Amino acid sequence: MSIPIPLAKIKLGNVVPGALPLEGDDKGANETFIGLVQLSTGQVRAYIKVLYGRQLINELISVTVGRAAGLPIPEGFLLKTTASDLPESKLLSKHSGEAFIFGSADVGFPSLRRRFVKPEPQIFAELLSKWKGWVNAAIFDEWIANPDRHSGNLLLESFEQVWLIDHSYALTGPFWDESDLAPDRTVENQLADAGFPRLSLSERLSVRNKANELTKIFSLIETDTAMQSCYINALLSPSEYKAVEKFMNQRVTYLLKLICTKLGMPMLGV
């Protein structure tokens, strides 16, 4: 009998007034601030993202299952805030009362985009030639249907340690509907699309074996427990909750096939 992988609860916290907005390439697609958040264990420095709806759900579930599976993802937080905590937020200024948004622990390292001022293909080529963990990250992105792993969503501690951030576009996209959550749906996978065509046959076989191995690990994560661990049960309707749970559970059964299709090889031999 397989033993489920232990899951850590997402920590709840509050935004400490005084966070500063990010600008330019650092900002990303959403309003993002850098500052302190208050947790039950004390204050920590974090990136504070003003996310609502689907994007908040996507971040919470991706961080929870990814960290449980051992992926290098900073700790995530579900934060309560008001417009007065982040007065420069245009989104919160339209929101009366308290709102829940997302926080990601600041691990203290720059994104690839900030580290290397080069065209994206050159950045990825250099990274994939040195970072051994990119295959695991690509397979994880395929499971969570994340099309948004560009160079701004990778933090470089070293070429041996690259952190994965920003999963607000997971589950097929930032504004998914229940009908979008088809478990065998093909989505863009930026790491796979950049890396797989460069691989030799023996390297492709190795990736296929790794996908088979990670499929077994991901299958040990109880999706319902994971979703409750990050409070998604309180943020979605019963119908939406069931759709996300079904998508995560069933997509893992298609994962090896999806990876093999991107590799351009059959599933035989695993």
Buried (B, 14 or more C-beta within 10 A) or exposed (E): EEEEBEBEEBBBBBBBEEBEBBEEEBEBEBBBBBBBBBBEEEEBBBBBBBBBEBBBBBBBBBBBBBBBBEBBBBBBBBBBBBBEBBEEBEBBEEBEEEBBBBBBBBBEBEBBBBBBEBEBEEBBBBBBEEBEBBBBBBBBBBBBBBBBBBBBBBBBEEEEEBBBBBBBBBBBBBEBEEEBBEBEEEBEBBBBBBBBEEBEEEBBBEBBEBBBBBBEBBBBBBBBBBBBBBBBEEBBEEEBBEBBBBBBBBBBEBBBBBBBBBBEBEBEEE
